[in-house]
């Protein structure tokens, strides 16, 4: 599996804990490529299509060209998941 930093992948984020988003959803790989080559997990930020235009501190807005519709990267929900 060739996982690269800044790639967008679909990931199963079950089970959700507290305010963490669950379900299968896109995630952005934030882990460095060097670590991805040797580590069994990967650090990601979930992506949501529930865009909040006024929320620029905890979200990074993605245009429609990266996904099917405009989306936000949830930078406050960073987590490690198994590959």
MOVEN-V275766 format. One record per helix or strand of 2 or more residues. SS is the DSSP state (alpha for helix, beta for strand). FROM is the first residue (numbers start at 1). TO is the last residue. If there is no record, write none. Layout:
ss:SS from:FROM to:TO
ss:SS from:FROM to:TO
This chain:
ss:beta from:8 to:12
ss:beta from:24 to:29
ss:alpha from:33 to:38
ss:beta from:41 to:48
ss:beta from:59 to:62
ss:beta from:71 to:74
ss:alpha from:75 to:77
ss:beta from:79 to:82
